[in-house]
């Protein structure tokens, strides 16, 4: 007797069950099991063609990797989630960008050097999706502009941190240019997002904590 392959509905149901098991494992602190279950869920969502479910799995995986201190992989997974959201609608992009902002806030305090990587992988994802799909529809242009500005801000913060910590040799003029550019883009993000994240005061506080000028 030949077994019929699982239908997309059945695959999506299996994926949701695996996702629930992954969250339970994460709550128990068993992050290795949580990651394995999440990866299995993502594979089934992909097989089912369930983009919203796959996006949730990608975003969950980024957070698990972050908790495992696998920071490069966490940043890459966030960029992967953003790339998928950009092929969906604006609501998914805004939600994913919100998660990016949250992760960046953690990195800025705990692992500021990693912001350079985060900015780079986000920029790469944005460029790749635009190459594939061409011009974005009108409803996506706002969140895309915000995501692009954030990628530049985080890369600038990573570079400034490297300069302050002596990992990168920048002239005073270069530091000032990077600092002003980051603040300018933060103002743009706050305007486009209606102050959702209060990026300007947050960035100014971060700059001041590193002995850098916080004024515009």
PyMOL commands that set and color helices and strands:
alter all, ss='L'
color gray80, all
select helices_A, chain A and resi 8-28+31-48+51-67+71-85+90-110+114-133+138-164+172-192+199-209
alter helices_A, ss='H'
color red, helices_A
deselect
rebuild
show_as cartoon
